[in-house]
Amino acid sequence: LMTGINVYIFSFWIFWASSIESTEEETVKKSTDFLLCRYCGFNVAPASTLVNLKSPAAEEIYNQSLFGLDNVEVQSLKNPLGIQFNIVTARGGTCVATSKRWQVDHSWFPGHAWKSCSCSRCSRHIGWIFEPLATAHYDRVYASLNGFYAYVLENVISEAYADSLLVTPKLNSYT
């Protein structure tokens, strides 16, 4: 049983916890869609894991309706070779690291190390894993709870869109 003071403290904690705003990310609305590997169709991530994490290195940032969601932030970034990538960021996924060594140089997200990651079914490049420096352990192949994924938009496809491409024949009865 809660006493009066405990109820007051608990209600204050609920108010405080619900009023916290993250300056780092903006969560995108919930969706039942999935991001699929464009090459083999394997599930890469639920669309509900998409978050808007801004990179200070972004040359362009724009919102787009993608994966059954409005206001998905797409960022255009260039690597040191000048190759441009359009990315979306997510807190979840099945993209597997392709290297054991974390890279710190040329990180699009300061304070984070990165590894290239590929589809866990066909091994095609899907994007990158970004991990805070403190948790970028040698043996980590997926992002931790504090890490995230940057998926190359051109390497993923919406499950809903892929399903719409499948045509089922209509059966006509001729008598």
C-alpha positions, 0 to 999 in steps of 0.5 A, spaced: 500 500 500 502 506 498 502 512 503 500 519 501 507 521 501 509 515 496 503 517 492 505 524 491 513 522 489 510 516 485 506 521 481 511 526 481 516 521 478 511 519 472 510 526 471 517 527 470 519 521 466 513 523 461 516 530 460 523 528 458 524 530 451 530 527 448 534 532 444 538 527 440 533 523 437 525 524 434 522 517 434 518 516 428 510 514 429 509 506 429 508 502 423 507 495 421 511 495 415 518 493 415 524 495 411 527 489 407 533 488 403 532 490 396 536 484 393 533 478 397 527 481 401 530 479 408 527 483 413 532 488 415 528 492 421 521 494 423 519 500 420 517 502 428 524 502 429 526 508 425 528 514 429 531 521 426 538 522 428 541 528 425 548 528 423 552 534 423 555 532 416 549 531 412 549 535 406 542 535 405 536 533 410 529 532 408 523 529 410 519 523 406 513 519 407 516 512 407 515 505 410 508 507 412 510 513 416 510 520 415 516 525 416 522 520 416 528 524 415 533 522 410 540 525 410 545 525 404 552 524 407 558 523 403 564 518 405 571 520 404 571 518 397 566 523 395 561 517 394 554 520 397 549 516 401 542 517 402 540 514 409 535 513 414 537 511 422 533 506 426 534 503 433 533 496 431 535 491 425 538 485 423 544 488 419 550 484 421 557 487 422 562 486 416 568 487 420 571 486 427 574 493 428 570 499 429 572 505 425 573 512 429 575 516 423 570 519 418 564 518 423 558 522 421 556 521 428 561 524 433 562 520 439 560 514 435 565 509 432 562 505 426 562 498 422 559 497 415 554 492 416 550 487 411 544 483 410 544 477 414 541 473 409 545 475 402 551 479 405 550 485 401 551 492 404 545 495 407 548 500 411 552 501 418 552 500 425 554 506 429 556 505 437 558 510 442 565 509 443 564 507 450 560 500 448 564 499 441 567 492 443 571 488 439 566 482 438 559 486 437 556 485 431 549 488 432 548 495 435 547 495 443 541 499 446 545 505 445 547 504 438 543 505 432 543 503 424 544 507 418 541 504 412 542 506 405 535 508 402 537 505 396 539 498 399 532 497 402 525 497 400 518 497 404 515 490 405 508 493 403 511 496 396 514 489 395 507 486 397 504 490 392 508 488 386 506 481 387 500 479 382 495 474 384 491 471 378 484 472 378 480 466 376 474 467 371 469 461 371 467 460 364 461 456 363 
